[in-house]
Amino acid sequence: MFKKILIANRGEIALRIIRTCKEMGIKTVAVYSTADKESLHVRFADEAVCIGPPPSNQSYLEIPKIIAAAQITNADAIHPGYGFLAENAKFSEICRKHDIKFIGPSADMINMMGDKATAKKNMRKAGVPVVPGSKDIVKSVKEGKKLAKEITYPIMLKATAGGGGKGMRIVYKEEEFQEKWDSAKQESAASFGNDGLYMEKFVDNPHHIEIQIVGDQYGKAAHLSERDCSIQRRHQKLAEETPSPFMTDELRQKMGTAAVLAAESIKYEGVGTVEFLVNDKREFYFMEMNTRIQVEHPITEEVINFDLIKEQIKIADGAKISGKNYLPKLHSIECRINAEDPYNDFRPSPGKITNLHIPGGHGVRVDTHVYTGYTIPPNYDSMIAKLIITARTREEALKKMKRALDEFIIEGVKTTIPFHAQLVSDQRFIDGNYTTKFMETFEMKQP
């Protein structure tokens, strides 16, 4: 077993990994920017190394600094968490060259699935349903317009190195193709240093359903059922639940089989998520694979009593998986609590937390790194907590979520707690009648 793991991340996911490592008897090393010197992951790790100033490209994205931190602390593995370098093939390969185990897939696996155009090509070969679209990166506007006529409008332009909604544009007609093309390429280059675009048929009003998978070093994979991530704003997830209210037993079996096929086709190692778009006829299409732990992984852990971080570490250390697929026995919902003002277009609200009360009780879990007196820096993602509710039924989970949100007090900054309180009281959400278009018609009621 690993003796010491460096966590190349920050915030709640770094703290989450540290907790599991402590339970496994593994020493931990935190890295941090000067903006995060008072963060809990720095306090609770066995060792901590400052790797630079607040900007991510001078700290959490600086591969040489992270490798140096691992070497001077004699860490024998690095856990990347999610975001930052978690899906960076170069980082995975550099770790390998320095005899430091990257807790995640190899560079080849990341390359096969991290580049979205390449991922779709690989999934076609594996026999996984894929949204109709370009087989490779689209090289020119002329080529794009020709293909768009073949697959018919509306189409979606997507950054091949993208994520989080960056570099994505819906094109409804040929006359707007050039403008959307230029805009998507510009944003892709600025966000990812790669302006490559691919194209696919735009699936209107879909459900966004992902399948959690695990794979070992010996080519075997299994799935841990689904999560419904359809509540999104500008392609950013706001809340997730499992099981999906849209799911049927037949669809779960088909999607689970497809996800395992996707993972085994590249001999995937570690935990990952295969994401699908599902239309109203319950036809599903591969969208992308996240080759890392997901923000929303706790709801899967809760419904099947399974520590995904522990499994990830054990697999990286050479453990075999049983190959058993898991089905949810309970119902779990996660609300992402962001330091944003939901009454003002969800604008970020960094600053000092002057008062904090975290809800508790049976079936209530809160993953967070903040505390009273903590100052939320403006340099990073605005998520500050995840409220995870688990109950025997969806109805019970919704009632428990309402109660927990009512107890959740954060003062000094604006948060999305009021949004979630209104979300779980919305009749469409209560009925499970929602798609990725839900937020287009949702309006915050003023207090």
Protein Blocks (a to p, Z undefined) as FASTA:
>chain_A
ZZbdcddbehjllmmmmmmmmmnopacdddddfklmmgmklmmpmbdcdebdfblklmmm
mmklmmmmmmmnopabdcebjgjjlmgmklmmmmmmnopacedddfklmmmmmpmmlmmm
mmmmnopacddddfbdcfbfklmmmmmmmnopadddddfkggehiaiacdfbfklmmmmm
mmmmmmmmmmnopabdcdddddehiacddddddddfeopacdebjadfkbcgehiafbdc
dddfkbcfklmmmmmmmmmmmmmmnopgcjddddddddfkopacdfbdcdbddfklmmmm
mmnopafklmmmmmmnopacehiacddfbdcdddddddddfknooiacedddfbdcdded
ehiacddfbdehiacdfkbcfbfbdcddddfbfklmmmmmmmmmmmpccehiacfklmmm
mmmmpmklmnopacfklmmmgccddZZ
